[in-house]
Amino acid sequence: MTPNPILALIVFFAGGALIYLGWKYKLWARVFHDSERDRKTAMEDVLKQLYHVEYSGRKATLNAMAGALKLSDKKLVSLIEEMSALNLIRAQADTISLTRAGKDYALHIIRVHRLWEKYLSERTGIDKSEWHNRAEQMEHTMTSEEAEELYHELGSPRFDPHGDPIPMKTGEIIESNAIPLSGIRENALVKIVHIEDEPEVIYEQIIDKKLHMGQQLKVTEIDDHRVRFFSEGQEYELSSIVASNIGVRKLSEEEVFESGKVRLSSLRQGEKGQVIGISSECRGANRRRLLDLGFIKGTSIETGLEGPMKEPKAYLIRNTLIALRNDQADLILIEKTK
């Protein structure tokens, strides 16, 4: 039997049309799914920003929210209308506020964000400058059950690596007792208990100064424009704006300010020292590695060889030469003995 060419063409084009329509349907389904996901993310960003504004005792306005979230007024109004219908927020005139349901939702997002930062700091070697952005991605995907599982896996932490309290599953949250460094008197002995990671441009300046959680400071000079202090063998100077993003508390009677404490990286050729401890900035696997290498309180140490660019440096500890980069040596605190 001779094949009918017209019938063959009809079958060919019909098959092609079905393939095209199937591809087009999947494409539009994907676009629709992505659009819905983006809208959910935008709504959650609004909730989180609203919570932070209300937590600081301020009122949220349309213009301020649009600016902070980098949204057009039209997009923000559309989101607010939808969120009002879902009983997540209240909109009155130009002011926006969270409902009870909206606050609970916002606290879940913040809980995930801070738990994930804690995870990144404790279980990975990812640089701290990346923690915030990675946590911002995770906060939109993790369920409440997954967050609770992570919370227990991390040992039920109360604070994230920046010193922010982690909300409980029930919504309870610890009040911070941190005082801005810019508001401390001269000669005060304090310890860093909080470092604000937003805005990013200020956080980068704090990182560049190698300031970290748990670091003890002695404030030597302060005015309306700057703060000067001594810490770990170095003099520092910060603008008041940067200093206001660092939270501190006064040392308790049990805590001793060790004026002779310096970073191992400051030990010069021919000098000797004794290990006081490892900085609280050093966490997880990195901390365990240094302890395994013998950097334990009371251990004697001296400089050995150093590279052509003065990095890495070799340190003699327990009759063994160990090479460290300066950023690693910064995490080991010593007292010079010679």
C-alpha positions in Angstrom: 0.0 0.0 0.0 1.4 3.4 -1.0 1.7 5.9 1.9 -0.6 9.0 1.5 1.8 12.0 1.4 -1.0 14.4 2.5 -1.8 12.3 5.5 1.8 12.0 6.4 2.2 15.8 6.4 -0.9 16.2 8.5 0.4 13.8 11.1 3.8 15.5 11.0 2.4 19.0 11.6 -0.1 17.8 14.2 2.8 16.1 16.1 4.9 19.2 15.9 2.0 21.3 17.1 1.5 19.0 20.1 5.2 19.2 21.0 5.2 23.0 20.7 2.1 23.4 22.8 3.4 21.0 25.4 6.7 23.0 25.6 4.9 26.3 25.7 2.6 25.1 28.5 5.6 23.9 30.6 7.3 27.2 29.9 4.4 29.3 31.0 3.8 27.0 34.0 7.4 27.6 35.0 7.1 31.3 34.5 3.9 31.3 36.6 5.6 29.3 39.3 8.6 31.6 39.4 6.3 34.6 39.5 4.4 33.2 42.4 7.7 32.4 44.2 9.0 35.9 43.7 5.8 37.4 45.0 6.0 35.2 48.1 9.6 36.3 48.7 8.6 39.9 48.3 5.8 39.5 50.8 8.1 37.9 53.3 10.7 40.7 52.8 7.9 43.2 53.7 7.0 41.3 56.8 10.6 41.1 58.0 11.3 44.8 57.3 8.1 45.7 59.1 9.1 43.7 62.2 12.5 45.3 62.4 10.9 48.8 62.1 8.4 48.1 64.8 11.0 46.4 67.0 13.1 49.6 66.9 10.0 51.6 68.1 9.4 53.4 64.8 6.3 53.6 62.6 6.4 52.2 59.1 5.3 54.4 56.3 4.8 53.6 52.6 7.6 55.8 51.4 10.1 54.5 54.0 9.2 50.8 53.3 9.4 51.3 49.5 12.8 52.9 49.9 14.2 50.2 52.3 12.9 47.3 50.1 13.8 49.0 46.8 10.2 48.5 45.5 8.1 50.8 43.5 5.1 52.4 45.2 2.8 50.5 42.8 4.4 47.1 43.6 4.3 47.8 47.4 0.7 48.9 47.4 -0.2 45.7 45.5 1.6 43.6 48.1 0.0 45.5 51.0 -3.5 44.9 49.6 -2.8 41.2 49.2 -1.2 40.9 52.7 -4.1 42.8 54.3 -6.6 40.4 52.7 -4.5 37.5 54.3 -4.7 39.3 57.7 -0.9 39.7 57.9 -0.8 43.5 58.1 -3.0 46.5 58.8 -2.8 49.5 56.5 -4.2 52.8 57.9 -3.7 55.9 55.9 0.1 56.0 55.3 1.0 53.7 58.2 1.5 50.0 58.0 1.7 47.6 61.0 1.8 43.8 61.6 -1.1 41.7 62.9 -0.5 38.9 65.3 -0.3 36.4 62.4 2.0 38.7 60.5 4.4 39.0 63.5 4.5 35.2 63.9 5.3 34.8 60.2 8.0 37.5 60.4 9.6 35.8 63.4 9.7 32.5 61.6 11.6 34.2 58.7 14.0 35.8 61.2 14.5 32.5 63.1 15.5 30.7 59.9 17.8 33.5 58.9 19.7 33.6 62.2 19.8 29.8 62.5 21.3 29.5 59.1 23.9 32.1 59.8 24.7 30.1 63.0 25.0 27.0 60.9 27.3 28.7 58.3 29.6 30.0 61.1 29.8 26.7 63.0 29.7 24.0 60.3 31.3 25.5 57.2 34.4 27.5 56.3 32.3 30.1 54.4 33.6 33.7 55.0 31.4 35.7 57.3 31.0 38.4 54.6 28.8 35.9 52.8 26.6 34.7 55.7 23.9 37.3 55.4 23.2 36.9 51.7 23.1 33.1 51.9 20.8 33.3 54.9 18.5 35.7 53.0 18.1 33.0 50.3 17.5 30.2 52.9 14.9 32.1 54.9 12.4 31.8 52.1 12.6 28.1 51.7 13.0 26.4 55.1 9.9 25.1 56.9 9.2 25.5 60.6 9.8 21.8 61.1 13.2 22.0 59.3 14.1 25.1 61.4 13.3 23.3 64.6 15.4 20.3 63.6 18.4 22.6 62.7 17.9 24.4 66.1 18.4 21.1 68.0 21.2 20.0 65.7 23.1 23.2 66.6 22.7 22.7 70.3 19.7 25.0 70.9 21.6 28.3 70.3 20.3 31.5 71.8 22.2 33.9 69.6 23.4 34.0 66.0 27.1 34.7 65.2 26.5 38.5 65.2 24.9 38.5 68.6 21.3 38.8 67.5 18.8 36.7 69.6 17.3 33.7 67.8 13.5 33.6 68.2 12.1 30.5 69.7 9.6 28.3 67.8 6.9 29.8 70.0 7.8 33.3 69.0 9.6 34.3 72.2 12.7 36.3 71.8 15.4 37.5 74.2 15.8 41.2 74.7 19.3 42.5 73.8 21.2 44.4 76.5 23.9 45.7 74.2 24.9 49.4 74.3 26.2 51.1 71.2 29.9 51.6 71.4 29.4 55.2 70.4 27.5 55.7 73.7 30.2 54.4 76.1 32.2 56.7 78.4 36.0 57.1 78.2 38.1 54.5 80.2 35.2 52.0 80.2 36.2 48.4 79.9 33.7 46.6 77.6 33.2 43.5 75.5 31.7 43.3 72.0 28.4 41.3 72.2 26.7 42.4 68.9 27.8 43.5 65.4 25.2 44.7 63.1 25.6 43.3 59.6 23.5 45.9 57.8 24.1 48.2 56.0 26.7 46.1 54.2 29.1 49.1 53.6 29.4 49.7 57.4 29.7 46.0 58.2 32.6 45.7 55.7 34.5 48.5 57.6 34.1 46.5 60.8 35.4 43.4 59.2 38.3 45.3 57.7 39.3 46.4 61.2 39.2 42.7 62.2 36.9 43.4 65.1 34.9 40.4 66.4 32.4 39.1 68.9 33.8 38.6 72.4 36.6 41.1 71.9 37.5 43.2 75.0 38.0 46.9 74.5 39.2 49.8 76.6 37.7 53.1 75.4 40.4 55.8 75.5 38.7 58.7 73.7 35.2 59.6 72.5 33.5 62.6 71.0 30.6 63.3 68.6 32.6 62.2 65.6 34.8 59.3 66.6 35.7 56.6 69.1 39.2 55.5 70.0 40.0 52.3 71.9 42.7 49.8 72.8 42.3 46.1 72.2 44.5 43.0 71.8 47.6 45.1 71.6 46.3 47.6 69.0 44.9 51.1 68.9 41.7 51.6 66.9 39.7 54.6 65.7 36.2 54.4 64.3 33.7 57.0 63.2 30.7 57.4 65.4 28.5 56.0 62.7 30.5 52.8 62.4 30.8 52.5 66.2 27.0 52.8 66.6 26.7 49.5 64.7 28.8 47.7 67.4 27.0 46.6 70.6 29.0 46.2 73.8 28.4 45.5 77.5 30.6 46.4 80.4 32.8 43.7 81.8 31.5 42.0 84.9 33.4 41.8 88.2 34.5 38.2 87.2 35.9 39.3 83.9 39.4 40.6 83.8 40.7 43.0 81.1 44.0 41.6 80.0 46.0 44.6 78.8 48.9 42.4 77.8 46.8 40.2 75.5 47.9 40.5 71.9 47.3 38.6 68.7 49.9 35.9 67.7 50.3 37.7 64.3 52.0 40.6 66.2 54.8 38.3 67.5 58.1 39.3 65.7 61.2 37.4 64.8 63.0 36.3 68.0 60.1 37.0 70.3 58.4 34.5 72.5 55.0 34.2 74.1 52.5 32.1 75.9 49.1 31.2 74.6 46.2 32.8 76.5 43.4 31.3 74.3 41.7 31.2 71.0 39.4 34.0 69.9 35.7 33.4 70.1 35.6 34.5 66.5 37.3 31.1 65.6 34.5 28.5 65.5 33.7 24.9 64.5 36.3 22.9 62.5 38.8 25.8 62.5 38.8 26.0 66.3 39.1 22.2 66.7 42.1 22.2 64.3 44.0 24.9 66.2 43.4 23.0 69.5 44.6 19.8 67.9 47.7 21.6 66.8 48.5 22.4 70.4 47.3 26.1 70.7 46.1 25.5 74.3 46.2 28.0 77.2 49.6 28.1 78.8 51.6 26.7 75.9 54.9 28.4 75.0 55.3 29.6 71.5 58.0 31.5 69.4 58.4 32.6 65.9 60.2 30.4 63.4 60.6 30.9 59.6 58.5 33.2 57.5 57.7 33.4 53.8 59.2 35.9 51.4 56.1 38.1 51.7 56.1 37.6 55.5 53.2 35.2 55.1 52.7 32.4 56.0 54.8 32.4 59.2 56.1 29.3 61.0 55.6 29.2 64.8 57.5 26.8 67.1 55.1 25.1 69.5 55.8 21.9 71.4 59.0 21.3 69.3 57.0 21.4 66.1 57.0 24.1 63.4 53.4 25.1 62.3 52.8 27.5 59.4 49.9 29.9 59.8 48.5 32.7 57.6 48.2 36.1 59.4 44.4 35.8 59.4 44.7 32.5 61.2 47.3 33.9 63.7 45.0 36.8 64.4 42.6 34.3 66.0 45.2 33.1 68.6 45.7 35.3 71.6 49.0 35.4 73.5 51.0 37.3 76.1 54.6 38.1 75.1 57.2 36.7 77.4 60.4 38.1 75.8 
